[in-house]
Amino acid sequence: MSETPTPPGTPDPEPPAAPQYDAPPPPPVTGSTPPPPIAGQVAPVGYANQDEKMWALIAHFGGAGAALISGGWLGWVPPLIAMLVKGNESPTVRAHALAALNFQGLWAIISVLSYVLFCAVIGFITLPIAILIAAIFGVIAGLKANEGTLYSYPLSVSVIK
């Protein structure tokens, strides 16, 4: 069957079909109660603004950088600064700063003890390990903080609450 060509300037008898889209997702269920708050040091997921994110990153990345540059014993300073500057204003910054401060403080003590143990030769082994642990886990925590989540440091003790 052959179709006769339409003369130029004549509109097509049928317009092209519109593309088909999936239906939008259903709205969230309302009326449900939120889960109870978790006790302890928990930061809300995400950040209220860029200022909170910056201070959380200062606490983690600053601690890792200070530990690496100072030989392990000043990693606690940036998290302490973050906690003192924004800790009272933002529970998110406080949670990040406290986690970093507890971790970096512990590894700063271990680094200082390693300096003391230089006399017993074991300090030459423990000091680089302490510096690397403080730097590596500080960077991992900073990457998690950049995603908006609170990192639970391994090899840490919660002394400051």
Summary of the structure (lengths in Angstrom):
residues: 161
radius of gyration: 28.0
end to end distance: 84.4
largest distance: 100.9
contacts: 438
relative contact order: 0.15
helix: 53%
strand: 0%
